[in-house]
């Protein structure tokens, strides 16, 4: 497994224990998670964001329902050298 797979695995575990918590984290917070810090060794994560399945489905009465259930889809970020 590569960096992205290992980091995503750590972040998914965190999200499973505390749903929605990773949505509140910024680049600095992510880089200071001990497990992630250990994996990066001289690199850092930038432009971190979380994608969730928030697809809306129209109902017969004109309202919309969250059909996706707000499930975690993916993490988006870039890994750069920590200079």
N, CA, C and O atoms as a CHARMM CRD file, in Angstrom:
* protein
*
  332
    1    1 UNK  N      0.82900  -1.18900   0.00000 PROA 1      0.00000
    2    1 UNK  CA     0.00000   0.00000   0.00000 PROA 1      0.00000
    3    1 UNK  C      0.87000   1.24800   0.00000 PROA 1      0.00000
    4    1 UNK  O      1.96000   1.26100   0.57200 PROA 1      0.00000
    5    2 UNK  N      0.37900   2.28500  -0.64300 PROA 2      0.00000
    6    2 UNK  CA     1.10100   3.54300  -0.69400 PROA 2      0.00000
    7    2 UNK  C      0.69500   4.48500   0.41200 PROA 2      0.00000
    8    2 UNK  O     -0.13700   4.16600   1.26100 PROA 2      0.00000
    9    3 UNK  N      1.30100   5.64600   0.38000 PROA 3      0.00000
   10    3 UNK  CA     1.02300   6.68800   1.37700 PROA 3      0.00000
   11    3 UNK  C     -0.46000   7.01300   1.47200 PROA 3      0.00000
   12    3 UNK  O     -1.04500   7.02600   2.55500 PROA 3      0.00000
   13    4 UNK  N     -1.05000   7.27200   0.31900 PROA 4      0.00000
   14    4 UNK  CA    -2.44800   7.70100   0.31800 PROA 4      0.00000
   15    4 UNK  C     -3.34400   6.63800   0.95500 PROA 4      0.00000
   16    4 UNK  O     -4.23400   6.96600   1.74000 PROA 4      0.00000
   17    5 UNK  N     -3.11400   5.37400   0.62300 PROA 5      0.00000
   18    5 UNK  CA    -3.92900   4.29900   1.19300 PROA 5      0.00000
   19    5 UNK  C     -3.77200   4.22200   2.70900 PROA 5      0.00000
   20    5 UNK  O     -4.75800   4.07700   3.43200 PROA 5      0.00000
   21    6 UNK  N     -2.54700   4.31800   3.18200 PROA 6      0.00000
   22    6 UNK  CA    -2.29300   4.23000   4.62200 PROA 6      0.00000
   23    6 UNK  C     -2.89500   5.42900   5.37000 PROA 6      0.00000
   24    6 UNK  O     -3.50200   5.26900   6.42900 PROA 6      0.00000
   25    7 UNK  N     -2.71800   6.61500   4.81100 PROA 7      0.00000
   26    7 UNK  CA    -3.26900   7.82500   5.44200 PROA 7      0.00000
   27    7 UNK  C     -4.79000   7.76500   5.44100 PROA 7      0.00000
   28    7 UNK  O     -5.42400   8.08000   6.44800 PROA 7      0.00000
   29    8 UNK  N     -5.37800   7.36500   4.32500 PROA 8      0.00000
   30    8 UNK  CA    -6.83600   7.25800   4.24000 PROA 8      0.00000
   31    8 UNK  C     -7.37200   6.24800   5.24900 PROA 8      0.00000
   32    8 UNK  O     -8.43300   6.45500   5.83600 PROA 8      0.00000
   33    9 UNK  N     -6.64300   5.16600   5.44700 PROA 9      0.00000
   34    9 UNK  CA    -7.04200   4.14300   6.41300 PROA 9      0.00000
   35    9 UNK  C     -7.09300   4.74100   7.82600 PROA 9      0.00000
   36    9 UNK  O     -8.05100   4.51500   8.56500 PROA 9      0.00000
   37   10 UNK  N     -6.05600   5.50600   8.19400 PROA 10     0.00000
   38   10 UNK  CA    -6.01200   6.15600   9.51000 PROA 10     0.00000
   39   10 UNK  C     -7.18100   7.13300   9.65800 PROA 10     0.00000
   40   10 UNK  O     -7.83800   7.16000  10.69800 PROA 10     0.00000
   41   11 UNK  N     -7.44100   7.93100   8.62500 PROA 11     0.00000
   42   11 UNK  CA    -8.51200   8.92500   8.68900 PROA 11     0.00000
   43   11 UNK  C     -9.89100   8.26800   8.74000 PROA 11     0.00000
   44   11 UNK  O    -10.79000   8.77600   9.41000 PROA 11     0.00000
   45   12 UNK  N    -10.06600   7.16200   8.05100 PROA 12     0.00000
   46   12 UNK  CA   -11.34700   6.44100   8.09200 PROA 12     0.00000
   47   12 UNK  C    -11.60600   5.84800   9.47900 PROA 12     0.00000
   48   12 UNK  O    -12.74400   5.83200   9.94700 PROA 12     0.00000
   49   13 UNK  N    -10.55100   5.36200  10.13300 PROA 13     0.00000
   50   13 UNK  CA   -10.69400   4.83800  11.49600 PROA 13     0.00000
   51   13 UNK  C    -11.13300   5.96300  12.42700 PROA 13     0.00000
   52   13 UNK  O    -12.03000   5.77900  13.25000 PROA 13     0.00000
   53   14 UNK  N    -10.50100   7.12500  12.29400 PROA 14     0.00000
   54   14 UNK  CA   -10.87300   8.28300  13.11900 PROA 14     0.00000
   55   14 UNK  C    -12.33500   8.65100  12.86500 PROA 14     0.00000
   56   14 UNK  O    -13.08600   8.90900  13.80600 PROA 14     0.00000
   57   15 UNK  N    -12.73900   8.67400  11.58500 PROA 15     0.00000
   58   15 UNK  CA   -14.11500   9.04000  11.25100 PROA 15     0.00000
   59   15 UNK  C    -15.11600   7.99600  11.75400 PROA 15     0.00000
   60   15 UNK  O    -16.23200   8.34800  12.13600 PROA 15     0.00000
   61   16 UNK  N    -14.73200   6.73200  11.75600 PROA 16     0.00000
   62   16 UNK  CA   -15.66200   5.70100  12.23400 PROA 16     0.00000
   63   16 UNK  C    -15.88300   5.81000  13.74600 PROA 16     0.00000
   64   16 UNK  O    -16.96300   5.49400  14.24400 PROA 16     0.00000
   65   17 UNK  N    -14.85600   6.25600  14.46800 PROA 17     0.00000
   66   17 UNK  CA   -14.98300   6.41600  15.91600 PROA 17     0.00000
   67   17 UNK  C    -15.73700   7.68500  16.28900 PROA 17     0.00000
   68   17 UNK  O    -16.44800   7.72300  17.29400 PROA 17     0.00000
   69   18 UNK  N    -15.57800   8.72400  15.47100 PROA 18     0.00000
   70   18 UNK  CA   -16.20700  10.00700  15.74800 PROA 18     0.00000
   71   18 UNK  C    -16.68300  10.60400  14.41900 PROA 18     0.00000
   72   18 UNK  O    -15.99700  11.45400  13.85100 PROA 18     0.00000
   73   19 UNK  N    -17.84500  10.17600  13.91400 PROA 19     0.00000
   74   19 UNK  CA   -18.32800  10.63000  12.60000 PROA 19     0.00000
   75   19 UNK  C    -18.38500  12.15000  12.47300 PROA 19     0.00000
   76   19 UNK  O    -18.91000  12.84500  13.34300 PROA 19     0.00000
   77   20 UNK  N    -17.83600  12.64100  11.38000 PROA 20     0.00000
   78   20 UNK  CA   -17.85000  14.06900  11.09900 PROA 20     0.00000
   79   20 UNK  C    -16.66900  14.83400  11.66600 PROA 20     0.00000
   80   20 UNK  O    -16.46400  15.99200  11.30200 PROA 20     0.00000
   81   21 UNK  N    -15.88900  14.22600  12.54400 PROA 21     0.00000
   82   21 UNK  CA   -14.76200  14.92800  13.17200 PROA 21     0.00000
   83   21 UNK  C    -13.71900  15.34200  12.13800 PROA 21     0.00000
   84   21 UNK  O    -13.21400  16.46400  12.19300 PROA 21     0.00000
   85   22 UNK  N    -13.38600  14.45800  11.19600 PROA 22     0.00000
   86   22 UNK  CA   -12.34800  14.79400  10.21800 PROA 22     0.00000
   87   22 UNK  C    -12.75700  15.96100   9.32900 PROA 22     0.00000
   88   22 UNK  O    -11.89800  16.62800   8.75300 PROA 22     0.00000
   89   23 UNK  N    -14.05200  16.21700   9.21100 PROA 23     0.00000
   90   23 UNK  CA   -14.53300  17.35700   8.41500 PROA 23     0.00000
   91   23 UNK  C    -14.08600  18.68400   9.01600 PROA 23     0.00000
   92   23 UNK  O    -13.97100  19.68200   8.30400 PROA 23     0.00000
   93   24 UNK  N    -13.83600  18.70100  10.31600 PROA 24     0.00000
   94   24 UNK  CA   -13.48400  19.93500  11.01000 PROA 24     0.00000
   95   24 UNK  C    -11.97500  20.19500  11.02500 PROA 24     0.00000
   96   24 UNK  O    -11.54100  21.25400  11.47700 PROA 24     0.00000
   97   25 UNK  N    -11.18000  19.25500  10.54400 PROA 25     0.00000
   98   25 UNK  CA    -9.72500  19.37700  10.61900 PROA 25     0.00000
   99   25 UNK  C     -9.16000  20.16900   9.45400 PROA 25     0.00000
  100   25 UNK  O     -9.65400  20.08400   8.33000 PROA 25     0.00000
  101   26 UNK  N     -8.11400  20.94200   9.73700 PROA 26     0.00000
  102   26 UNK  CA    -7.41200  21.66200   8.67900 PROA 26     0.00000
  103   26 UNK  C     -6.08500  20.95500   8.39400 PROA 26     0.00000
  104   26 UNK  O     -5.78400  19.92600   8.99800 PROA 26     0.00000
  105   27 UNK  N     -5.29900  21.50800   7.47800 PROA 27     0.00000
  106   27 UNK  CA    -4.02300  20.88500   7.09800 PROA 27     0.00000
  107   27 UNK  C     -3.11500  20.67000   8.29800 PROA 27     0.00000
  108   27 UNK  O     -2.52500  19.60000   8.44500 PROA 27     0.00000
  109   28 UNK  N     -2.99700  21.66900   9.15000 PROA 28     0.00000
  110   28 UNK  CA    -2.12400  21.58100  10.31500 PROA 28     0.00000
  111   28 UNK  C     -2.57900  20.47800  11.27700 PROA 28     0.00000
  112   28 UNK  O     -1.75800  19.72900  11.80700 PROA 28     0.00000
  113   29 UNK  N     -3.89200  20.38700  11.49400 PROA 29     0.00000
  114   29 UNK  CA    -4.43300  19.34900  12.37600 PROA 29     0.00000
  115   29 UNK  C     -4.11900  17.95600  11.84400 PROA 29     0.00000
  116   29 UNK  O     -3.72000  17.07200  12.60200 PROA 29     0.00000
  117   30 UNK  N     -4.29900  17.76500  10.54700 PROA 30     0.00000
  118   30 UNK  CA    -4.04200  16.45700   9.92500 PROA 30     0.00000
  119   30 UNK  C     -2.57000  16.09100  10.06800 PROA 30     0.00000
  120   30 UNK  O     -2.23800  14.95300  10.39900 PROA 30     0.00000
  121   31 UNK  N     -1.69800  17.04700   9.82000 PROA 31     0.00000
  122   31 UNK  CA    -0.25500  16.78800   9.88100 PROA 31     0.00000
  123   31 UNK  C      0.23500  16.50500  11.29800 PROA 31     0.00000
  124   31 UNK  O      1.32200  15.95700  11.47600 PROA 31     0.00000
  125   32 UNK  N     -0.55100  16.87100  12.30200 PROA 32     0.00000
  126   32 UNK  CA    -0.15800  16.63400  13.69300 PROA 32     0.00000
  127   32 UNK  C     -0.76500  15.38400  14.31100 PROA 32     0.00000
  128   32 UNK  O     -0.54000  15.11000  15.49000 PROA 32     0.00000
  129   33 UNK  N     -1.52600  14.62500  13.54300 PROA 33     0.00000
  130   33 UNK  CA    -2.01700  13.33200  14.02600 PROA 33     0.00000
  131   33 UNK  C     -0.81300  12.39400  14.06400 PROA 33     0.00000
  132   33 UNK  O     -0.16800  12.19400  13.03500 PROA 33     0.00000
  133   34 UNK  N     -0.49100  11.81400  15.22100 PROA 34     0.00000
  134   34 UNK  CA     0.73800  11.00800  15.35700 PROA 34     0.00000
  135   34 UNK  C      0.90900   9.91300  14.30100 PROA 34     0.00000
  136   34 UNK  O      2.00800   9.72400  13.78000 PROA 34     0.00000
  137   35 UNK  N     -0.15600   9.19900  13.98500 PROA 35     0.00000
  138   35 UNK  CA    -0.05900   8.11900  12.99900 PROA 35     0.00000
  139   35 UNK  C      0.26000   8.66000  11.60600 PROA 35     0.00000
  140   35 UNK  O      1.03600   8.06100  10.86200 PROA 35     0.00000
  141   36 UNK  N     -0.34600   9.79600  11.26000 PROA 36     0.00000
  142   36 UNK  CA    -0.10500  10.41600   9.95200 PROA 36     0.00000
  143   36 UNK  C      1.30800  10.99200   9.91000 PROA 36     0.00000
  144   36 UNK  O      2.01900  10.83500   8.91700 PROA 36     0.00000
  145   37 UNK  N      1.70800  11.65300  10.98600 PROA 37     0.00000
  146   37 UNK  CA     3.04400  12.24000  11.07500 PROA 37     0.00000
  147   37 UNK  C      4.11400  11.16800  10.86000 PROA 37     0.00000
  148   37 UNK  O      5.10500  11.40100  10.16700 PROA 37     0.00000
  149   38 UNK  N      3.90900  10.01000  11.45000 PROA 38     0.00000
  150   38 UNK  CA     4.84900   8.89100  11.32700 PROA 38     0.00000
  151   38 UNK  C      4.94100   8.40800   9.87800 PROA 38     0.00000
  152   38 UNK  O      6.02600   8.06500   9.40800 PROA 38     0.00000
  153   39 UNK  N      3.82500   8.38000   9.17700 PROA 39     0.00000
  154   39 UNK  CA     3.80000   7.92900   7.78400 PROA 39     0.00000
  155   39 UNK  C      4.46000   8.93000   6.83900 PROA 39     0.00000
  156   39 UNK  O      5.09500   8.53000   5.86300 PROA 39     0.00000
  157   40 UNK  N      4.32000  10.22100   7.11500 PROA 40     0.00000
  158   40 UNK  CA     4.78500  11.25600   6.19300 PROA 40     0.00000
  159   40 UNK  C      6.30300  11.47100   6.20300 PROA 40     0.00000
  160   40 UNK  O      6.90000  11.65800   5.14300 PROA 40     0.00000
  161   41 UNK  N      6.92800  11.44800   7.37000 PROA 41     0.00000
  162   41 UNK  CA     8.39000  11.59500   7.50300 PROA 41     0.00000
  163   41 UNK  C      9.02000  12.57300   6.50600 PROA 41     0.00000
  164   41 UNK  O      9.55100  12.15700   5.47600 PROA 41     0.00000
  165   42 UNK  N      8.96100  13.84500   6.80800 PROA 42     0.00000
  166   42 UNK  CA     9.58000  14.85900   5.95500 PROA 42     0.00000
  167   42 UNK  C      8.65200  15.42500   4.89000 PROA 42     0.00000
  168   42 UNK  O      9.07100  16.25800   4.08600 PROA 42     0.00000
  169   43 UNK  N      7.41700  14.99200   4.87500 PROA 43     0.00000
  170   43 UNK  CA     6.42700  15.50500   3.94500 PROA 43     0.00000
  171   43 UNK  C      5.24500  16.03800   4.74800 PROA 43     0.00000
  172   43 UNK  O      5.15700  15.81900   5.95600 PROA 43     0.00000
  173   44 UNK  N      4.34600  16.73300   4.07700 PROA 44     0.00000
  174   44 UNK  CA     3.16300  17.26000   4.74600 PROA 44     0.00000
  175   44 UNK  C      1.96700  17.22000   3.80900 PROA 44     0.00000
  176   44 UNK  O      2.11100  17.18500   2.58700 PROA 44     0.00000
  177   45 UNK  N      0.79900  17.22500   4.40400 PROA 45     0.00000
  178   45 UNK  CA    -0.45800  17.25300   3.65500 PROA 45     0.00000
  179   45 UNK  C     -0.89800  18.69800   3.51000 PROA 45     0.00000
  180   45 UNK  O     -0.86600  19.46400   4.47400 PROA 45     0.00000
  181   46 UNK  N     -1.31000  19.07100   2.30100 PROA 46     0.00000
  182   46 UNK  CA    -1.85300  20.41200   2.03500 PROA 46     0.00000
  183   46 UNK  C     -3.18000  20.26200   1.29200 PROA 46     0.00000
  184   46 UNK  O     -3.43700  19.24100   0.65400 PROA 46     0.00000
  185   47 UNK  N     -4.00300  21.28000   1.38300 PROA 47     0.00000
  186   47 UNK  CA    -5.30500  21.33800   0.69700 PROA 47     0.00000
  187   47 UNK  C     -6.21600  20.17200   1.07000 PROA 47     0.00000
  188   47 UNK  O     -6.82100  19.55200   0.19600 PROA 47     0.00000
  189   48 UNK  N     -6.31500  19.87700   2.35000 PROA 48     0.00000
  190   48 UNK  CA    -7.12800  18.75300   2.82000 PROA 48     0.00000
  191   48 UNK  C     -8.61000  19.09200   2.76800 PROA 48     0.00000
  192   48 UNK  O     -9.02800  20.17000   3.18900 PROA 48     0.00000
  193   49 UNK  N     -9.39900  18.15600   2.24500 PROA 49     0.00000
  194   49 UNK  CA   -10.85700  18.28900   2.27400 PROA 49     0.00000
  195   49 UNK  C    -11.48800  16.89900   2.30700 PROA 49     0.00000
  196   49 UNK  O    -10.85600  15.90000   1.96400 PROA 49     0.00000
  197   50 UNK  N    -12.73500  16.86600   2.72400 PROA 50     0.00000
  198   50 UNK  CA   -13.47700  15.61200   2.84900 PROA 50     0.00000
  199   50 UNK  C    -14.67000  15.66200   1.89800 PROA 50     0.00000
  200   50 UNK  O    -15.36300  16.67700   1.82000 PROA 50     0.00000
  201   51 UNK  N    -14.90600  14.57700   1.18200 PROA 51     0.00000
  202   51 UNK  CA   -16.07600  14.47300   0.29900 PROA 51     0.00000
  203   51 UNK  C    -17.05000  13.48100   0.91700 PROA 51     0.00000
  204   51 UNK  O    -16.68300  12.36200   1.27400 PROA 51     0.00000
  205   52 UNK  N    -18.29300  13.91600   1.03500 PROA 52     0.00000
  206   52 UNK  CA   -19.35100  13.05100   1.56800 PROA 52     0.00000
  207   52 UNK  C    -20.46300  12.92700   0.52700 PROA 52     0.00000
  208   52 UNK  O    -20.63000  13.78700  -0.33800 PROA 52     0.00000
  209   53 UNK  N    -21.20800  11.84500   0.63500 PROA 53     0.00000
  210   53 UNK  CA   -22.31700  11.59900  -0.27600 PROA 53     0.00000
  211   53 UNK  C    -23.54500  12.33500   0.23900 PROA 53     0.00000
  212   53 UNK  O    -24.29300  11.81200   1.06600 PROA 53     0.00000
  213   54 UNK  N    -23.74400  13.53300  -0.24700 PROA 54     0.00000
  214   54 UNK  CA   -24.86600  14.37400   0.19000 PROA 54     0.00000
  215   54 UNK  C    -25.90500  14.54200  -0.91100 PROA 54     0.00000
  216   54 UNK  O    -26.60000  15.55700  -0.96800 PROA 54     0.00000
  217   55 UNK  N    -26.00800  13.55100  -1.77500 PROA 55     0.00000
  218   55 UNK  CA   -26.93700  13.62300  -2.89700 PROA 55     0.00000
  219   55 UNK  C    -28.36600  13.80800  -2.38900 PROA 55     0.00000
  220   55 UNK  O    -28.81600  13.09500  -1.49200 PROA 55     0.00000
  221   56 UNK  N    -29.05500  14.75600  -2.96300 PROA 56     0.00000
  222   56 UNK  CA   -30.43700  15.03600  -2.56000 PROA 56     0.00000
  223   56 UNK  C    -31.39800  14.34800  -3.52700 PROA 56     0.00000
  224   56 UNK  O    -31.16100  14.31000  -4.73500 PROA 56     0.00000
  225   57 UNK  N    -32.46800  13.81300  -2.98600 PROA 57     0.00000
  226   57 UNK  CA   -33.47400  13.13200  -3.78300 PROA 57     0.00000
  227   57 UNK  C    -34.79600  13.85600  -3.58600 PROA 57     0.00000
  228   57 UNK  O    -35.22200  14.08900  -2.45500 PROA 57     0.00000
  229   58 UNK  N    -35.43900  14.20700  -4.68100 PROA 58     0.00000
  230   58 UNK  CA   -36.71800  14.90300  -4.58800 PROA 58     0.00000
  231   58 UNK  C    -37.83200  13.96900  -4.14700 PROA 58     0.00000
  232   58 UNK  O    -37.90800  12.82000  -4.58100 PROA 58     0.00000
  233   59 UNK  N    -38.68700  14.47600  -3.28700 PROA 59     0.00000
  234   59 UNK  CA   -39.84800  13.72100  -2.83100 PROA 59     0.00000
  235   59 UNK  C    -41.09900  14.26200  -3.51000 PROA 59     0.00000
  236   59 UNK  O    -41.07200  15.35100  -4.08300 PROA 59     0.00000
  237   60 UNK  N    -42.18000  13.51900  -3.45000 PROA 60     0.00000
  238   60 UNK  CA   -43.41700  13.89700  -4.12400 PROA 60     0.00000
  239   60 UNK  C    -44.00700  15.20900  -3.65600 PROA 60     0.00000
  240   60 UNK  O    -44.71900  15.86700  -4.41500 PROA 60     0.00000
  241   61 UNK  N    -43.73100  15.60400  -2.42900 PROA 61     0.00000
  242   61 UNK  CA   -44.31900  16.83900  -1.90100 PROA 61     0.00000
  243   61 UNK  C    -43.45700  18.07000  -2.18100 PROA 61     0.00000
  244   61 UNK  O    -43.74400  19.15400  -1.67400 PROA 61     0.00000
  245   62 UNK  N    -42.41400  17.91000  -2.97700 PROA 62     0.00000
  246   62 UNK  CA   -41.56500  19.04400  -3.34100 PROA 62     0.00000
  247   62 UNK  C    -40.35500  19.23400  -2.44300 PROA 62     0.00000
  248   62 UNK  O    -39.47600  20.03700  -2.75300 PROA 62     0.00000
  249   63 UNK  N    -40.29600  18.51400  -1.34500 PROA 63     0.00000
  250   63 UNK  CA   -39.12300  18.61200  -0.47100 PROA 63     0.00000
  251   63 UNK  C    -38.03700  17.67100  -0.96600 PROA 63     0.00000
  252   63 UNK  O    -38.26700  16.82100  -1.82700 PROA 63     0.00000
  253   64 UNK  N    -36.86000  17.84300  -0.40600 PROA 64     0.00000
  254   64 UNK  CA   -35.73700  16.99400  -0.78900 PROA 64     0.00000
  255   64 UNK  C    -35.21300  16.25100   0.42200 PROA 64     0.00000
  256   64 UNK  O    -35.21800  16.75600   1.54400 PROA 64     0.00000
  257   65 UNK  N    -34.76200  15.04500   0.16100 PROA 65     0.00000
  258   65 UNK  CA   -34.24700  14.17700   1.21300 PROA 65     0.00000
  259   65 UNK  C    -32.79700  13.85300   0.89000 PROA 65     0.00000
  260   65 UNK  O    -32.44200  13.69600  -0.27800 PROA 65     0.00000
  261   66 UNK  N    -31.95300  13.75100   1.91700 PROA 66     0.00000
  262   66 UNK  CA   -30.55600  13.37500   1.72200 PROA 66     0.00000
  263   66 UNK  C    -30.50700  11.88000   1.44500 PROA 66     0.00000
  264   66 UNK  O    -30.58100  11.07000   2.36900 PROA 66     0.00000
  265   67 UNK  N    -30.38200  11.51200   0.17300 PROA 67     0.00000
  266   67 UNK  CA   -30.39800  10.10300  -0.22900 PROA 67     0.00000
  267   67 UNK  C    -29.06800   9.42300   0.05900 PROA 67     0.00000
  268   67 UNK  O    -29.01600   8.20600   0.23700 PROA 67     0.00000
  269   68 UNK  N    -28.00600  10.19300   0.10400 PROA 68     0.00000
  270   68 UNK  CA   -26.68100   9.61900   0.30700 PROA 68     0.00000
  271   68 UNK  C    -26.37600   9.26500   1.74300 PROA 68     0.00000
  272   68 UNK  O    -25.44400   8.50300   2.00200 PROA 68     0.00000
  273   69 UNK  N    -27.12000   9.78600   2.66700 PROA 69     0.00000
  274   69 UNK  CA   -26.91100   9.48400   4.07000 PROA 69     0.00000
  275   69 UNK  C    -25.66300  10.10400   4.64500 PROA 69     0.00000
  276   69 UNK  O    -25.23100   9.72400   5.73300 PROA 69     0.00000
  277   70 UNK  N    -25.07100  11.05100   3.94100 PROA 70     0.00000
  278   70 UNK  CA   -23.87900  11.75700   4.40500 PROA 70     0.00000
  279   70 UNK  C    -22.69800  10.80900   4.64200 PROA 70     0.00000
  280   70 UNK  O    -21.87600  11.04700   5.52700 PROA 70     0.00000
  281   71 UNK  N    -22.61700   9.74300   3.85400 PROA 71     0.00000
  282   71 UNK  CA   -21.54200   8.76200   3.98800 PROA 71     0.00000
  283   71 UNK  C    -20.22700   9.32400   3.46600 PROA 71     0.00000
  284   71 UNK  O    -20.19900  10.08200   2.49600 PROA 71     0.00000
  285   72 UNK  N    -19.16000   8.94500   4.11300 PROA 72     0.00000
  286   72 UNK  CA   -17.82600   9.36100   3.70500 PROA 72     0.00000
  287   72 UNK  C    -17.47800   8.72800   2.36400 PROA 72     0.00000
  288   72 UNK  O    -17.52900   7.50700   2.21600 PROA 72     0.00000
  289   73 UNK  N    -17.12100   9.56500   1.38300 PROA 73     0.00000
  290   73 UNK  CA   -16.74200   9.04700   0.06600 PROA 73     0.00000
  291   73 UNK  C    -15.23300   9.01300  -0.09100 PROA 73     0.00000
  292   73 UNK  O    -14.66700   7.97800  -0.44300 PROA 73     0.00000
  293   74 UNK  N    -14.57500  10.14100   0.16900 PROA 74     0.00000
  294   74 UNK  CA   -13.13200  10.18700  -0.04100 PROA 74     0.00000
  295   74 UNK  C    -12.51300  11.39600   0.64500 PROA 74     0.00000
  296   74 UNK  O    -13.20400  12.32000   1.07500 PROA 74     0.00000
  297   75 UNK  N    -11.19400  11.35800   0.73300 PROA 75     0.00000
  298   75 UNK  CA   -10.41600  12.49100   1.23100 PROA 75     0.00000
  299   75 UNK  C     -9.62600  13.03800   0.05400 PROA 75     0.00000
  300   75 UNK  O     -9.07700  12.27500  -0.74000 PROA 75     0.00000
  301   76 UNK  N     -9.56800  14.35300  -0.05700 PROA 76     0.00000
  302   76 UNK  CA    -8.76100  14.98700  -1.09900 PROA 76     0.00000
  303   76 UNK  C     -7.64700  15.78200  -0.44000 PROA 76     0.00000
  304   76 UNK  O     -7.89600  16.58200   0.46200 PROA 76     0.00000
  305   77 UNK  N     -6.42300  15.56200  -0.88900 PROA 77     0.00000
  306   77 UNK  CA    -5.27900  16.30300  -0.37700 PROA 77     0.00000
  307   77 UNK  C     -4.07900  16.05500  -1.27500 PROA 77     0.00000
  308   77 UNK  O     -4.07700  15.16300  -2.12300 PROA 77     0.00000
  309   78 UNK  N     -3.06500  16.87000  -1.05900 PROA 78     0.00000
  310   78 UNK  CA    -1.81200  16.75600  -1.78500 PROA 78     0.00000
  311   78 UNK  C     -0.70600  16.56300  -0.75500 PROA 78     0.00000
  312   78 UNK  O     -0.76900  17.10600   0.34800 PROA 78     0.00000
  313   79 UNK  N      0.30300  15.78700  -1.12500 PROA 79     0.00000
  314   79 UNK  CA     1.45500  15.58100  -0.24900 PROA 79     0.00000
  315   79 UNK  C      2.64600  16.32100  -0.85500 PROA 79     0.00000
  316   79 UNK  O      2.99000  16.12500  -2.02100 PROA 79     0.00000
  317   80 UNK  N      3.27100  17.18400  -0.03300 PROA 80     0.00000
  318   80 UNK  CA     4.41100  17.98900  -0.47600 PROA 80     0.00000
  319   80 UNK  C      5.57800  17.80000   0.49500 PROA 80     0.00000
  320   80 UNK  O      5.37800  17.40400   1.64300 PROA 80     0.00000
  321   81 UNK  N      6.78700  18.08400   0.03100 PROA 81     0.00000
  322   81 UNK  CA     7.94300  18.06200   0.96100 PROA 81     0.00000
  323   81 UNK  C      7.76000  19.12400   2.04600 PROA 81     0.00000
  324   81 UNK  O      7.30300  20.23200   1.76200 PROA 81     0.00000
  325   82 UNK  N      8.11300  18.79000   3.27700 PROA 82     0.00000
  326   82 UNK  CA     7.99800  19.72200   4.38700 PROA 82     0.00000
  327   82 UNK  C      9.31700  20.47200   4.50900 PROA 82     0.00000
  328   82 UNK  O     10.27200  19.99700   5.12200 PROA 82     0.00000
  329   83 UNK  N      9.34100  21.64100   3.91400 PROA 83     0.00000
  330   83 UNK  CA    10.58500  22.43300   3.87800 PROA 83     0.00000
  331   83 UNK  C     10.62300  23.41100   5.02200 PROA 83     0.00000
  332   83 UNK  O     11.58800  24.16300   5.16000 PROA 83     0.00000
